[in-house]
Amino acid sequence: MATKKARRKTCDRRRRLQIAAKNLNRLSGSLDALIERMEAGEVVTPGDVTGAVTGLSKALNNVVSEGAKVDDALAREDGIEGGYALDLEAARAEIGGRLDRLRRAGAD
């Protein structure tokens, strides 16, 4: 079960992911506007194109990175570590059974 702090952290990560996605959409719109200017015959400098593409690339990387952090945080909240869910109830039952066997063996 996730703690309040862990849930808050996940919410913060989700918010950062939303912001990153919003920035990606804005930069994508800027690139579209730049393409429209070029199609209209307007002179566009290579620096304008490079800046738009670089910004878009960084924004995309940020979205992917934040998305991975959110996925990892949600997995941890669900008890998944290293790709496997921890079944604490099953672990408790197994440990309890082993302790019972040890007690019985010690009573003999």
Sequence and secondary structure as in RCSB ss.txt:
>XXXX:A:sequence
MATKKARRKTCDRRRRLQIAAKNLNRLSGSLDALIERMEAGEVVTPGDVTGAVTGLSKALNNVVSEGAKVDDALA
REDGIEGGYALDLEAARAEIGGRLDRLRRAGAD
>XXXX:A:secstr
   HHHHHHHHHHHHHHHHHHHHHHHHHHHHHHHHHHHHTT    HHHHHHHHHHHHHHHHHHHHHHHHHHHHHH
HHTTEETTEE  HHHHHHHHHHHHHHHHHHHH 
